[in-house]
Amino acid sequence: MEIKIAVKSVHHELIVETDMTMEQVEDALRNALAVERGVFAITDTGGRRIVVPVASLGYIEMGKEEPRMAGFAGML
């Protein structure tokens, strides 16, 4: 699933591809917002960890979950 993260005072969104479900992302965001000076952390499909202080979050946009096509089937 693709997630776009807007960070305050940054002109470009962070675009992250993750294997997490929408519910998992929402839970991670809720947990981060519940902690004073919390951070929103997510791991992308390549294993990289993205960490953003919740005070700097503008918004998070989640795309719909779609099964990925592999091989030449995705090119049709």
mmCIF file of the N, C-alpha and C atoms, coordinates in Angstrom:
data_MODEL
# 
_entry.id   MODEL 
# 
loop_
_atom_site.group_PDB 
_atom_site.id 
_atom_site.type_symbol 
_atom_site.label_atom_id 
_atom_site.label_alt_id 
_atom_site.label_comp_id 
_atom_site.label_asym_id 
_atom_site.label_entity_id 
_atom_site.label_seq_id 
_atom_site.pdbx_PDB_ins_code 
_atom_site.Cartn_x 
_atom_site.Cartn_y 
_atom_site.Cartn_z 
_atom_site.occupancy 
_atom_site.B_iso_or_equiv 
_atom_site.pdbx_formal_charge 
_atom_site.auth_seq_id 
_atom_site.auth_comp_id 
_atom_site.auth_asym_id 
_atom_site.auth_atom_id 
_atom_site.pdbx_PDB_model_num 
ATOM 1   N N  . MET A 1 1  ? 0.844  -1.160  0.000   1.00 0.00 ? 1  MET A N  1 
ATOM 2   C CA . MET A 1 1  ? 0.000  0.000   0.000   1.00 0.00 ? 1  MET A CA 1 
ATOM 3   C C  . MET A 1 1  ? 0.898  1.235   0.000   1.00 0.00 ? 1  MET A C  1 
ATOM 4   N N  . GLU A 1 2  ? 0.488  2.247   -0.734  1.00 0.00 ? 2  GLU A N  1 
ATOM 5   C CA . GLU A 1 2  ? 1.246  3.498   -0.789  1.00 0.00 ? 2  GLU A CA 1 
ATOM 6   C C  . GLU A 1 2  ? 0.713  4.482   0.249   1.00 0.00 ? 2  GLU A C  1 
ATOM 7   N N  . ILE A 1 3  ? 1.646  5.105   0.955   1.00 0.00 ? 3  ILE A N  1 
ATOM 8   C CA . ILE A 1 3  ? 1.306  6.113   1.957   1.00 0.00 ? 3  ILE A CA 1 
ATOM 9   C C  . ILE A 1 3  ? 2.052  7.390   1.611   1.00 0.00 ? 3  ILE A C  1 
ATOM 10  N N  . LYS A 1 4  ? 1.342  8.517   1.634   1.00 0.00 ? 4  LYS A N  1 
ATOM 11  C CA . LYS A 1 4  ? 1.963  9.826   1.434   1.00 0.00 ? 4  LYS A CA 1 
ATOM 12  C C  . LYS A 1 4  ? 1.938  10.551  2.771   1.00 0.00 ? 4  LYS A C  1 
ATOM 13  N N  . ILE A 1 5  ? 3.110  11.026  3.185   1.00 0.00 ? 5  ILE A N  1 
ATOM 14  C CA . ILE A 1 5  ? 3.234  11.719  4.461   1.00 0.00 ? 5  ILE A CA 1 
ATOM 15  C C  . ILE A 1 5  ? 3.665  13.148  4.179   1.00 0.00 ? 5  ILE A C  1 
ATOM 16  N N  . ALA A 1 6  ? 2.839  14.098  4.591   1.00 0.00 ? 6  ALA A N  1 
ATOM 17  C CA . ALA A 1 6  ? 3.185  15.509  4.451   1.00 0.00 ? 6  ALA A CA 1 
ATOM 18  C C  . ALA A 1 6  ? 3.815  15.973  5.760   1.00 0.00 ? 6  ALA A C  1 
ATOM 19  N N  . VAL A 1 7  ? 4.958  16.627  5.637   1.00 0.00 ? 7  VAL A N  1 
ATOM 20  C CA . VAL A 1 7  ? 5.676  17.147  6.794   1.00 0.00 ? 7  VAL A CA 1 
ATOM 21  C C  . VAL A 1 7  ? 5.634  18.666  6.712   1.00 0.00 ? 7  VAL A C  1 
ATOM 22  N N  . LYS A 1 8  ? 5.304  19.315  7.821   1.00 0.00 ? 8  LYS A N  1 
ATOM 23  C CA . LYS A 1 8  ? 5.223  20.776  7.861   1.00 0.00 ? 8  LYS A CA 1 
ATOM 24  C C  . LYS A 1 8  ? 6.553  21.399  7.435   1.00 0.00 ? 8  LYS A C  1 
ATOM 25  N N  . SER A 1 9  ? 6.470  22.456  6.669   1.00 0.00 ? 9  SER A N  1 
ATOM 26  C CA . SER A 1 9  ? 7.632  23.221  6.185   1.00 0.00 ? 9  SER A CA 1 
ATOM 27  C C  . SER A 1 9  ? 8.517  22.442  5.218   1.00 0.00 ? 9  SER A C  1 
ATOM 28  N N  . VAL A 1 10 ? 7.998  21.355  4.648   1.00 0.00 ? 10 VAL A N  1 
ATOM 29  C CA . VAL A 1 10 ? 8.719  20.589  3.620   1.00 0.00 ? 10 VAL A CA 1 
ATOM 30  C C  . VAL A 1 10 ? 7.831  20.598  2.380   1.00 0.00 ? 10 VAL A C  1 
ATOM 31  N N  . HIS A 1 11 ? 8.400  20.939  1.238   1.00 0.00 ? 11 HIS A N  1 
ATOM 32  C CA . HIS A 1 11 ? 7.601  21.115  0.021   1.00 0.00 ? 11 HIS A CA 1 
ATOM 33  C C  . HIS A 1 11 ? 7.153  19.816  -0.627  1.00 0.00 ? 11 HIS A C  1 
ATOM 34  N N  . HIS A 1 12 ? 7.848  18.716  -0.381  1.00 0.00 ? 12 HIS A N  1 
ATOM 35  C CA . HIS A 1 12 ? 7.508  17.447  -1.018  1.00 0.00 ? 12 HIS A CA 1 
ATOM 36  C C  . HIS A 1 12 ? 6.996  16.452  0.012   1.00 0.00 ? 12 HIS A C  1 
ATOM 37  N N  . GLU A 1 13 ? 6.045  15.637  -0.414  1.00 0.00 ? 13 GLU A N  1 
ATOM 38  C CA . GLU A 1 13 ? 5.544  14.570  0.441   1.00 0.00 ? 13 GLU A CA 1 
ATOM 39  C C  . GLU A 1 13 ? 6.548  13.419  0.472   1.00 0.00 ? 13 GLU A C  1 
ATOM 40  N N  . LEU A 1 14 ? 6.534  12.686  1.567   1.00 0.00 ? 14 LEU A N  1 
ATOM 41  C CA . LEU A 1 14 ? 7.285  11.435  1.627   1.00 0.00 ? 14 LEU A CA 1 
ATOM 42  C C  . LEU A 1 14 ? 6.344  10.357  1.104   1.00 0.00 ? 14 LEU A C  1 
ATOM 43  N N  . ILE A 1 15 ? 6.785  9.595   0.127   1.00 0.00 ? 15 ILE A N  1 
ATOM 44  C CA . ILE A 1 15 ? 5.958  8.525   -0.423  1.00 0.00 ? 15 ILE A CA 1 
ATOM 45  C C  . ILE A 1 15 ? 6.593  7.205   -0.008  1.00 0.00 ? 15 ILE A C  1 
ATOM 46  N N  . VAL A 1 16 ? 5.800  6.410   0.714   1.00 0.00 ? 16 VAL A N  1 
ATOM 47  C CA . VAL A 1 16 ? 6.297  5.168   1.289   1.00 0.00 ? 16 VAL A CA 1 
ATOM 48  C C  . VAL A 1 16 ? 5.429  4.015   0.808   1.00 0.00 ? 16 VAL A C  1 
ATOM 49  N N  . GLU A 1 17 ? 6.051  2.963   0.334   1.00 0.00 ? 17 GLU A N  1 
ATOM 50  C CA . GLU A 1 17 ? 5.355  1.733   -0.043  1.00 0.00 ? 17 GLU A CA 1 
ATOM 51  C C  . GLU A 1 17 ? 5.550  0.751   1.107   1.00 0.00 ? 17 GLU A C  1 
ATOM 52  N N  . THR A 1 18 ? 4.457  0.283   1.697   1.00 0.00 ? 18 THR A N  1 
ATOM 53  C CA . THR A 1 18 ? 4.548  -0.596  2.858   1.00 0.00 ? 18 THR A CA 1 
ATOM 54  C C  . THR A 1 18 ? 3.640  -1.807  2.711   1.00 0.00 ? 18 THR A C  1 
ATOM 55  N N  . ASP A 1 19 ? 3.973  -2.844  3.462   1.00 0.00 ? 19 ASP A N  1 
ATOM 56  C CA . ASP A 1 19 ? 3.144  -4.051  3.492   1.00 0.00 ? 19 ASP A CA 1 
ATOM 57  C C  . ASP A 1 19 ? 2.099  -3.986  4.602   1.00 0.00 ? 19 ASP A C  1 
ATOM 58  N N  . MET A 1 20 ? 2.103  -2.898  5.365   1.00 0.00 ? 20 MET A N  1 
ATOM 59  C CA . MET A 1 20 ? 1.144  -2.748  6.457   1.00 0.00 ? 20 MET A CA 1 
ATOM 60  C C  . MET A 1 20 ? -0.257 -2.499  5.897   1.00 0.00 ? 20 MET A C  1 
ATOM 61  N N  . THR A 1 21 ? -1.257 -2.886  6.670   1.00 0.00 ? 21 THR A N  1 
ATOM 62  C CA . THR A 1 21 ? -2.641 -2.608  6.287   1.00 0.00 ? 21 THR A CA 1 
ATOM 63  C C  . THR A 1 21 ? -3.009 -1.195  6.741   1.00 0.00 ? 21 THR A C  1 
ATOM 64  N N  . MET A 1 22 ? -4.134 -0.692  6.245   1.00 0.00 ? 22 MET A N  1 
ATOM 65  C CA . MET A 1 22 ? -4.602 0.628   6.675   1.00 0.00 ? 22 MET A CA 1 
ATOM 66  C C  . MET A 1 22 ? -4.818 0.656   8.182   1.00 0.00 ? 22 MET A C  1 
ATOM 67  N N  . GLU A 1 23 ? -5.381 -0.409  8.714   1.00 0.00 ? 23 GLU A N  1 
ATOM 68  C CA . GLU A 1 23 ? -5.636 -0.478  10.154  1.00 0.00 ? 23 GLU A CA 1 
ATOM 69  C C  . GLU A 1 23 ? -4.334 -0.411  10.943  1.00 0.00 ? 23 GLU A C  1 
ATOM 70  N N  . GLN A 1 24 ? -3.292 -1.090  10.485  1.00 0.00 ? 24 GLN A N  1 
ATOM 71  C CA . GLN A 1 24 ? -2.004 -1.064  11.173  1.00 0.00 ? 24 GLN A CA 1 
ATOM 72  C C  . GLN A 1 24 ? -1.387 0.334   11.143  1.00 0.00 ? 24 GLN A C  1 
ATOM 73  N N  . VAL A 1 25 ? -1.506 1.010   10.010  1.00 0.00 ? 25 VAL A N  1 
ATOM 74  C CA . VAL A 1 25 ? -0.979 2.368   9.896   1.00 0.00 ? 25 VAL A CA 1 
ATOM 75  C C  . VAL A 1 25 ? -1.760 3.307   10.817  1.00 0.00 ? 25 VAL A C  1 
ATOM 76  N N  . GLU A 1 26 ? -3.078 3.184   10.823  1.00 0.00 ? 26 GLU A N  1 
ATOM 77  C CA . GLU A 1 26 ? -3.898 4.024   11.699  1.00 0.00 ? 26 GLU A CA 1 
ATOM 78  C C  . GLU A 1 26 ? -3.564 3.772   13.164  1.00 0.00 ? 26 GLU A C  1 
ATOM 79  N N  . ASP A 1 27 ? -3.358 2.524   13.537  1.00 0.00 ? 27 ASP A N  1 
ATOM 80  C CA . ASP A 1 27 ? -2.993 2.201   14.924  1.00 0.00 ? 27 ASP A CA 1 
ATOM 81  C C  . ASP A 1 27 ? -1.645 2.821   15.286  1.00 0.00 ? 27 ASP A C  1 
ATOM 82  N N  . ALA A 1 28 ? -0.678 2.727   14.378  1.00 0.00 ? 28 ALA A N  1 
ATOM 83  C CA . ALA A 1 28 ? 0.639  3.320   14.634  1.00 0.00 ? 28 ALA A CA 1 
ATOM 84  C C  . ALA A 1 28 ? 0.524  4.830   14.797  1.00 0.00 ? 28 ALA A C  1 
ATOM 85  N N  . LEU A 1 29 ? -0.326 5.463   13.988  1.00 0.00 ? 29 LEU A N  1 
ATOM 86  C CA . LEU A 1 29 ? -0.529 6.908   14.088  1.00 0.00 ? 29 LEU A CA 1 
ATOM 87  C C  . LEU A 1 29 ? -1.213 7.277   15.404  1.00 0.00 ? 29 LEU A C  1 
ATOM 88  N N  . ARG A 1 30 ? -2.264 6.526   15.773  1.00 0.00 ? 30 ARG A N  1 
ATOM 89  C CA . ARG A 1 30 ? -2.959 6.791   17.040  1.00 0.00 ? 30 ARG A CA 1 
ATOM 90  C C  . ARG A 1 30 ? -1.999 6.664   18.223  1.00 0.00 ? 30 ARG A C  1 
ATOM 91  N N  . ASN A 1 31 ? -1.181 5.620   18.221  1.00 0.00 ? 31 ASN A N  1 
ATOM 92  C CA . ASN A 1 31 ? -0.217 5.412   19.307  1.00 0.00 ? 31 ASN A CA 1 
ATOM 93  C C  . ASN A 1 31 ? 0.788  6.557   19.375  1.00 0.00 ? 31 ASN A C  1 
ATOM 94  N N  . ALA A 1 32 ? 1.234  7.029   18.214  1.00 0.00 ? 32 ALA A N  1 
ATOM 95  C CA . ALA A 1 32 ? 2.200  8.130   18.180  1.00 0.00 ? 32 ALA A CA 1 
ATOM 96  C C  . ALA A 1 32 ? 1.572  9.420   18.695  1.00 0.00 ? 32 ALA A C  1 
ATOM 97  N N  . LEU A 1 33 ? 0.314  9.663   18.347  1.00 0.00 ? 33 LEU A N  1 
ATOM 98  C CA . LEU A 1 33 ? -0.370 10.879  18.777  1.00 0.00 ? 33 LEU A CA 1 
ATOM 99  C C  . LEU A 1 33 ? -0.694 10.858  20.273  1.00 0.00 ? 33 LEU A C  1 
ATOM 100 N N  . ALA A 1 34 ? -0.795 9.673   20.851  1.00 0.00 ? 34 ALA A N  1 
ATOM 101 C CA . ALA A 1 34 ? -1.147 9.546   22.264  1.00 0.00 ? 34 ALA A CA 1 
ATOM 102 C C  . ALA A 1 34 ? 0.016  9.881   23.194  1.00 0.00 ? 34 ALA A C  1 
ATOM 103 N N  . VAL A 1 35 ? 1.235  9.914   22.656  1.00 0.00 ? 35 VAL A N  1 
ATOM 104 C CA . VAL A 1 35 ? 2.422  10.153  23.471  1.00 0.00 ? 35 VAL A CA 1 
ATOM 105 C C  . VAL A 1 35 ? 2.891  11.590  23.272  1.00 0.00 ? 35 VAL A C  1 
ATOM 106 N N  . GLU A 1 36 ? 3.165  12.271  24.373  1.00 0.00 ? 36 GLU A N  1 
ATOM 107 C CA . GLU A 1 36 ? 3.705  13.620  24.253  1.00 0.00 ? 36 GLU A CA 1 
ATOM 108 C C  . GLU A 1 36 ? 5.052  13.541  23.563  1.00 0.00 ? 36 GLU A C  1 
ATOM 109 N N  . ARG A 1 37 ? 5.256  14.375  22.568  1.00 0.00 ? 37 ARG A N  1 
ATOM 110 C CA . ARG A 1 37 ? 6.477  14.367  21.748  1.00 0.00 ? 37 ARG A CA 1 
ATOM 111 C C  . ARG A 1 37 ? 6.677  13.018  21.054  1.00 0.00 ? 37 ARG A C  1 
ATOM 112 N N  . GLY A 1 38 ? 5.580  12.411  20.650  1.00 0.00 ? 38 GLY A N  1 
ATOM 113 C CA . GLY A 1 38 ? 5.638  11.113  19.980  1.00 0.00 ? 38 GLY A CA 1 
ATOM 114 C C  . GLY A 1 38 ? 6.199  11.212  18.573  1.00 0.00 ? 38 GLY A C  1 
ATOM 115 N N  . VAL A 1 39 ? 6.531  10.052  18.021  1.00 0.00 ? 39 VAL A N  1 
ATOM 116 C CA . VAL A 1 39 ? 7.000  9.974   16.643  1.00 0.00 ? 39 VAL A CA 1 
ATOM 117 C C  . VAL A 1 39 ? 6.173  8.933   15.899  1.00 0.00 ? 39 VAL A C  1 
ATOM 118 N N  . PHE A 1 40 ? 5.872  9.231   14.645  1.00 0.00 ? 40 PHE A N  1 
ATOM 119 C CA . PHE A 1 40 ? 5.200  8.282   13.766  1.00 0.00 ? 40 PHE A CA 1 
ATOM 120 C C  . PHE A 1 40 ? 6.294  7.540   13.017  1.00 0.00 ? 40 PHE A C  1 
ATOM 121 N N  . ALA A 1 41 ? 6.334  6.231   13.180  1.00 0.00 ? 41 ALA A N  1 
ATOM 122 C CA . ALA A 1 41 ? 7.379  5.421   12.548  1.00 0.00 ? 41 ALA A CA 1 
ATOM 123 C C  . ALA A 1 41 ? 6.730  4.331   11.713  1.00 0.00 ? 41 ALA A C  1 
ATOM 124 N N  . ILE A 1 42 ? 7.280  4.117   10.529  1.00 0.00 ? 42 ILE A N  1 
ATOM 125 C CA . ILE A 1 42 ? 6.760  3.103   9.611   1.00 0.00 ? 42 ILE A CA 1 
ATOM 126 C C  . ILE A 1 42 ? 7.939  2.489   8.858   1.00 0.00 ? 42 ILE A C  1 
ATOM 127 N N  . THR A 1 43 ? 7.811  1.223   8.500   1.00 0.00 ? 43 THR A N  1 
ATOM 128 C CA . THR A 1 43 ? 8.857  0.532   7.747   1.00 0.00 ? 43 THR A CA 1 
ATOM 129 C C  . THR A 1 43 ? 8.349  0.283   6.336   1.00 0.00 ? 43 THR A C  1 
ATOM 130 N N  . ASP A 1 44 ? 9.175  0.613   5.330   1.00 0.00 ? 44 ASP A N  1 
ATOM 131 C CA . ASP A 1 44 ? 8.753  0.407   3.945   1.00 0.00 ? 44 ASP A CA 1 
ATOM 132 C C  . ASP A 1 44 ? 9.053  -1.026  3.514   1.00 0.00 ? 44 ASP A C  1 
ATOM 133 N N  . THR A 1 45 ? 8.669  -1.351  2.283   1.00 0.00 ? 45 THR A N  1 
ATOM 134 C CA . THR A 1 45 ? 8.836  -2.713  1.781   1.00 0.00 ? 45 THR A CA 1 
ATOM 135 C C  . THR A 1 45 ? 10.305 -3.099  1.626   1.00 0.00 ? 45 THR A C  1 
ATOM 136 N N  . GLY A 1 46 ? 11.202 -2.130  1.564   1.00 0.00 ? 46 GLY A N  1 
ATOM 137 C CA . GLY A 1 46 ? 12.633 -2.404  1.446   1.00 0.00 ? 46 GLY A CA 1 
ATOM 138 C C  . GLY A 1 46 ? 13.329 -2.533  2.793   1.00 0.00 ? 46 GLY A C  1 
ATOM 139 N N  . GLY A 1 47 ? 12.563 -2.386  3.892   1.00 0.00 ? 47 GLY A N  1 
ATOM 140 C CA . GLY A 1 47 ? 13.128 -2.515  5.215   1.00 0.00 ? 47 GLY A CA 1 
ATOM 141 C C  . GLY A 1 47 ? 13.634 -1.218  5.818   1.00 0.00 ? 47 GLY A C  1 
ATOM 142 N N  . ARG A 1 48 ? 13.475 -0.100  5.093   1.00 0.00 ? 48 ARG A N  1 
ATOM 143 C CA . ARG A 1 48 ? 13.901 1.196   5.641   1.00 0.00 ? 48 ARG A CA 1 
ATOM 144 C C  . ARG A 1 48 ? 12.856 1.693   6.629   1.00 0.00 ? 48 ARG A C  1 
ATOM 145 N N  . ARG A 1 49 ? 13.319 2.358   7.667   1.00 0.00 ? 49 ARG A N  1 
ATOM 146 C CA . ARG A 1 49 ? 12.441 2.890   8.711   1.00 0.00 ? 49 ARG A CA 1 
ATOM 147 C C  . ARG A 1 49 ? 12.330 4.401   8.529   1.00 0.00 ? 49 ARG A C  1 
ATOM 148 N N  . ILE A 1 50 ? 11.111 4.902   8.458   1.00 0.00 ? 50 ILE A N  1 
ATOM 149 C CA . ILE A 1 50 ? 10.847 6.328   8.322   1.00 0.00 ? 50 ILE A CA 1 
ATOM 150 C C  . ILE A 1 50 ? 10.247 6.788   9.653   1.00 0.00 ? 50 ILE A C  1 
ATOM 151 N N  . VAL A 1 51 ? 10.836 7.812   10.246  1.00 0.00 ? 51 VAL A N  1 
ATOM 152 C CA . VAL A 1 51 ? 10.393 8.317   11.540  1.00 0.00 ? 51 VAL A CA 1 
ATOM 153 C C  . VAL A 1 51 ? 10.159 9.819   11.414  1.00 0.00 ? 51 VAL A C  1 
ATOM 154 N N  . VAL A 1 52 ? 8.952  10.262  11.791  1.00 0.00 ? 52 VAL A N  1 
ATOM 155 C CA . VAL A 1 52 ? 8.589  11.673  11.711  1.00 0.00 ? 52 VAL A CA 1 
ATOM 156 C C  . VAL A 1 52 ? 7.976  12.088  13.058  1.00 0.00 ? 52 VAL A C  1 
ATOM 157 N N  . PRO A 1 53 ? 8.478  13.158  13.671  1.00 0.00 ? 53 PRO A N  1 
ATOM 158 C CA . PRO A 1 53 ? 7.846  13.647  14.901  1.00 0.00 ? 53 PRO A CA 1 
ATOM 159 C C  . PRO A 1 53 ? 6.397  14.053  14.615  1.00 0.00 ? 53 PRO A C  1 
ATOM 160 N N  . VAL A 1 54 ? 5.464  13.649  15.470  1.00 0.00 ? 54 VAL A N  1 
ATOM 161 C CA . VAL A 1 54 ? 4.055  13.950  15.205  1.00 0.00 ? 54 VAL A CA 1 
ATOM 162 C C  . VAL A 1 54 ? 3.782  15.455  15.176  1.00 0.00 ? 54 VAL A C  1 
ATOM 163 N N  . ALA A 1 55 ? 4.584  16.231  15.870  1.00 0.00 ? 55 ALA A N  1 
ATOM 164 C CA . ALA A 1 55 ? 4.406  17.687  15.845  1.00 0.00 ? 55 ALA A CA 1 
ATOM 165 C C  . ALA A 1 55 ? 4.687  18.252  14.454  1.00 0.00 ? 55 ALA A C  1 
ATOM 166 N N  . SER A 1 56 ? 5.404  17.514  13.617  1.00 0.00 ? 56 SER A N  1 
ATOM 167 C CA . SER A 1 56 ? 5.748  17.978  12.268  1.00 0.00 ? 56 SER A CA 1 
ATOM 168 C C  . SER A 1 56 ? 4.832  17.411  11.193  1.00 0.00 ? 56 SER A C  1 
ATOM 169 N N  . LEU A 1 57 ? 3.913  16.533  11.557  1.00 0.00 ? 57 LEU A N  1 
ATOM 170 C CA . LEU A 1 57 ? 3.024  15.928  10.560  1.00 0.00 ? 57 LEU A CA 1 
ATOM 171 C C  . LEU A 1 57 ? 2.005  16.934  10.052  1.00 0.00 ? 57 LEU A C  1 
ATOM 172 N N  . GLY A 1 58 ? 1.856  16.968  8.727   1.00 0.00 ? 58 GLY A N  1 
ATOM 173 C CA . GLY A 1 58 ? 0.796  17.754  8.116   1.00 0.00 ? 58 GLY A CA 1 
ATOM 174 C C  . GLY A 1 58 ? -0.426 16.875  7.923   1.00 0.00 ? 58 GLY A C  1 
ATOM 175 N N  . TYR A 1 59 ? -0.250 15.781  7.184   1.00 0.00 ? 59 TYR A N  1 
ATOM 176 C CA . TYR A 1 59 ? -1.309 14.795  6.978   1.00 0.00 ? 59 TYR A CA 1 
ATOM 177 C C  . TYR A 1 59 ? -0.690 13.501  6.487   1.00 0.00 ? 59 TYR A C  1 
ATOM 178 N N  . ILE A 1 60 ? -1.474 12.438  6.531   1.00 0.00 ? 60 ILE A N  1 
ATOM 179 C CA . ILE A 1 60 ? -1.069 11.142  5.993   1.00 0.00 ? 60 ILE A CA 1 
ATOM 180 C C  . ILE A 1 60 ? -2.185 10.678  5.079   1.00 0.00 ? 60 ILE A C  1 
ATOM 181 N N  . GLU A 1 61 ? -1.827 10.362  3.849   1.00 0.00 ? 61 GLU A N  1 
ATOM 182 C CA . GLU A 1 61 ? -2.797 9.884   2.865   1.00 0.00 ? 61 GLU A CA 1 
ATOM 183 C C  . GLU A 1 61 ? -2.473 8.431   2.558   1.00 0.00 ? 61 GLU A C  1 
ATOM 184 N N  . MET A 1 62 ? -3.486 7.569   2.667   1.00 0.00 ? 62 MET A N  1 
ATOM 185 C CA . MET A 1 62 ? -3.283 6.151   2.389   1.00 0.00 ? 62 MET A CA 1 
ATOM 186 C C  . MET A 1 62 ? -4.056 5.759   1.148   1.00 0.00 ? 62 MET A C  1 
ATOM 187 N N  . GLY A 1 63 ? -3.376 5.043   0.240   1.00 0.00 ? 63 GLY A N  1 
ATOM 188 C CA . GLY A 1 63 ? -4.031 4.543   -0.954  1.00 0.00 ? 63 GLY A CA 1 
ATOM 189 C C  . GLY A 1 63 ? -4.760 3.265   -0.639  1.00 0.00 ? 63 GLY A C  1 
ATOM 190 N N  . LYS A 1 64 ? -5.666 2.883   -1.513  1.00 0.00 ? 64 LYS A N  1 
ATOM 191 C CA . LYS A 1 64 ? -6.390 1.642   -1.259  1.00 0.00 ? 64 LYS A CA 1 
ATOM 192 C C  . LYS A 1 64 ? -5.446 0.457   -1.427  1.00 0.00 ? 64 LYS A C  1 
ATOM 193 N N  . GLU A 1 65 ? -5.741 -0.578  -0.690  1.00 0.00 ? 65 GLU A N  1 
ATOM 194 C CA . GLU A 1 65 ? -4.912 -1.771  -0.730  1.00 0.00 ? 65 GLU A CA 1 
ATOM 195 C C  . GLU A 1 65 ? -5.265 -2.575  -1.974  1.00 0.00 ? 65 GLU A C  1 
ATOM 196 N N  . GLU A 1 66 ? -4.266 -2.885  -2.771  1.00 0.00 ? 66 GLU A N  1 
ATOM 197 C CA . GLU A 1 66 ? -4.474 -3.661  -3.986  1.00 0.00 ? 66 GLU A CA 1 
ATOM 198 C C  . GLU A 1 66 ? -3.442 -4.771  -4.033  1.00 0.00 ? 66 GLU A C  1 
ATOM 199 N N  . PRO A 1 67 ? -3.850 -5.954  -4.483  1.00 0.00 ? 67 PRO A N  1 
ATOM 200 C CA . PRO A 1 67 ? -2.842 -7.015  -4.638  1.00 0.00 ? 67 PRO A CA 1 
ATOM 201 C C  . PRO A 1 67 ? -1.877 -6.640  -5.753  1.00 0.00 ? 67 PRO A C  1 
ATOM 202 N N  . ARG A 1 68 ? -0.610 -6.932  -5.558  1.00 0.00 ? 68 ARG A N  1 
ATOM 203 C CA . ARG A 1 68 ? 0.388  -6.608  -6.574  1.00 0.00 ? 68 ARG A CA 1 
ATOM 204 C C  . ARG A 1 68 ? 0.458  -7.683  -7.634  1.00 0.00 ? 68 ARG A C  1 
ATOM 205 N N  . MET A 1 69 ? 0.629  -7.257  -8.854  1.00 0.00 ? 69 MET A N  1 
ATOM 206 C CA . MET A 1 69 ? 0.803  -8.184  -9.972  1.00 0.00 ? 69 MET A CA 1 
ATOM 207 C C  . MET A 1 69 ? 2.304  -8.429  -10.148 1.00 0.00 ? 69 MET A C  1 
ATOM 208 N N  . ALA A 1 70 ? 2.647  -9.654  -10.398 1.00 0.00 ? 70 ALA A N  1 
ATOM 209 C CA . ALA A 1 70 ? 4.053  -9.988  -10.579 1.00 0.00 ? 70 ALA A CA 1 
ATOM 210 C C  . ALA A 1 70 ? 4.312  -10.382 -12.036 1.00 0.00 ? 70 ALA A C  1 
ATOM 211 N N  . GLY A 1 71 ? 5.528  -10.151 -12.478 1.00 0.00 ? 71 GLY A N  1 
ATOM 212 C CA . GLY A 1 71 ? 5.931  -10.560 -13.827 1.00 0.00 ? 71 GLY A CA 1 
ATOM 213 C C  . GLY A 1 71 ? 5.248  -9.737  -14.908 1.00 0.00 ? 71 GLY A C  1 
ATOM 214 N N  . PHE A 1 72 ? 5.023  -10.363 -16.045 1.00 0.00 ? 72 PHE A N  1 
ATOM 215 C CA . PHE A 1 72 ? 4.441  -9.676  -17.192 1.00 0.00 ? 72 PHE A CA 1 
ATOM 216 C C  . PHE A 1 72 ? 2.950  -9.430  -17.028 1.00 0.00 ? 72 PHE A C  1 
ATOM 217 N N  . ALA A 1 73 ? 2.310  -10.083 -16.075 1.00 0.00 ? 73 ALA A N  1 
ATOM 218 C CA . ALA A 1 73 ? 0.877  -9.897  -15.876 1.00 0.00 ? 73 ALA A CA 1 
ATOM 219 C C  . ALA A 1 73 ? 0.556  -8.459  -15.479 1.00 0.00 ? 73 ALA A C  1 
ATOM 220 N N  . GLY A 1 74 ? 1.480  -7.807  -14.761 1.00 0.00 ? 74 GLY A N  1 
ATOM 221 C CA . GLY A 1 74 ? 1.263  -6.432  -14.345 1.00 0.00 ? 74 GLY A CA 1 
ATOM 222 C C  . GLY A 1 74 ? 1.380  -5.441  -15.488 1.00 0.00 ? 74 GLY A C  1 
ATOM 223 N N  . MET A 1 75 ? 1.877  -5.849  -16.638 1.00 0.00 ? 75 MET A N  1 
ATOM 224 C CA . MET A 1 75 ? 2.088  -4.945  -17.775 1.00 0.00 ? 75 MET A CA 1 
ATOM 225 C C  . MET A 1 75 ? 0.908  -4.952  -18.733 1.00 0.00 ? 75 MET A C  1 
ATOM 226 N N  . LEU A 1 76 ? -0.064 -5.833  -18.524 1.00 0.00 ? 76 LEU A N  1 
ATOM 227 C CA . LEU A 1 76 ? -1.188 -5.945  -19.451 1.00 0.00 ? 76 LEU A CA 1 
ATOM 228 C C  . LEU A 1 76 ? -2.218 -4.889  -19.204 1.00 0.00 ? 76 LEU A C  1 
# 
